[in-house]
Amino acid sequence: MSHTVEILSVGTELLLGSIVNSDAQALSRELSSLGLNVLYHSVVGDNPGRLKAAVDQARKRAEEELYLPFLEQFEKSKEE
């Protein structure tokens, strides 16, 4: 039986449309190629209360959860 996965991306910049969620897209493709069933992609802003609620929901819906801070944005900010 294949594992079910939810990808939870964290970042207000995603919700505002400032950046594209390319990390989740690439990760979803890779996980699928490994035979994992990616059932959900969720995005939550930088708010501790809403993040906790999103994590609680992900734990109910999938066997595995992956949390994505925006590495792309982080790397970009380090360069500036």
PEKARA-V496546 format. One record per pair of residues at least 12 apart in sequence whose ideal C-beta (glycine too) atoms are under 10 Angstrom apart, sorted by the first residue. I is the first residue (numbers start at 1). J is the second residue. D is the distance in whole Angstrom. If there is no record, write none. Layout:
I J D
I J D
This chain:
1 37 10
1 63 10
2 32 10
2 34 9
2 35 5
2 36 6
2 37 5
2 63 9
3 31 9
3 34 9
3 35 8
3 36 5
3 37 7
3 38 10
3 62 8
3 63 5
3 64 5
4 36 8
4 37 5
4 38 8
4 39 5
4 40 9
4 61 8
4 62 5
4 63 5
4 64 7
4 65 10
5 27 9
5 28 8
5 31 6
5 32 9
5 34 10
5 36 5
5 37 7
5 38 5
5 39 7
5 40 8
5 41 10
5 58 9
5 61 10
5 62 6
5 63 7
5 64 5
5 65 7
5 66 6
6 38 8
6 39 6
6 40 4
6 41 8
6 42 6
6 54 9
6 55 10
6 57 8
6 58 4
6 59 9
6 60 10
6 61 6
6 62 4
6 63 9
6 64 8
6 65 5
6 66 7
6 67 10
7 21 9
7 23 9
7 24 5
7 25 9
7 27 6
7 28 6
7 31 8
7 38 6
7 39 9
7 40 7
7 41 5
7 42 7
7 43 9
7 58 9
7 62 9
7 64 10
7 65 8
7 66 5
7 67 8
7 68 6
8 24 9
8 40 8
8 41 8
8 42 5
8 43 8
8 44 7
8 51 8
8 54 6
8 55 7
8 57 9
8 58 5
8 59 10
8 62 10
8 65 6
8 66 7
8 67 5
8 68 7
9 21 6
9 23 7
9 24 5
9 27 9
9 41 7
9 42 7
9 43 5
9 44 8
9 54 10
9 66 9
9 67 8
9 68 4
9 69 8
9 70 7
10 42 9
10 43 8
10 44 6
10 45 8
10 46 7
10 47 10
10 50 10
10 51 6
10 54 8
10 55 10
10 67 6
10 68 7
10 69 5
10 70 7
11 23 10
11 43 7
11 44 8
11 45 7
11 46 6
11 68 8
11 69 7
11 70 4
11 72 10
11 73 7
11 74 10
12 43 10
12 44 9
12 45 4
12 46 5
12 47 8
12 70 10
13 45 9
13 46 9
13 70 7
13 73 6
14 43 5
14 44 9
14 45 8
14 46 10
14 68 9
14 70 7
14 73 9
15 43 6
15 44 8
15 45 5
15 46 9
16 45 8
18 70 10
18 73 9
19 70 7
19 72 7
19 73 6
19 76 9
20 72 9
21 41 7
21 43 7
21 68 8
21 70 8
21 72 9
22 70 10
22 72 7
23 66 10
23 68 5
23 69 9
23 70 7
23 71 6
23 72 6
23 73 9
24 38 9
24 41 5
24 42 9
24 43 8
24 66 9
24 68 6
24 70 10
25 41 9
27 41 9
27 66 7
27 68 7
28 41 7
28 66 9
31 64 9
31 66 8
36 62 10
36 63 9
36 64 7
36 66 10
37 62 9
37 63 9
37 64 10
38 62 9
38 64 10
38 66 9
39 61 7
39 62 6
39 63 10
40 57 9
40 58 7
40 61 6
40 62 7
40 65 9
41 68 10
42 54 6
42 55 9
42 57 7
42 58 6
42 61 9
42 65 9
42 67 10
43 68 9
44 57 10
44 58 10
44 67 10
46 69 9
46 70 10
51 67 9
54 67 9
55 67 8
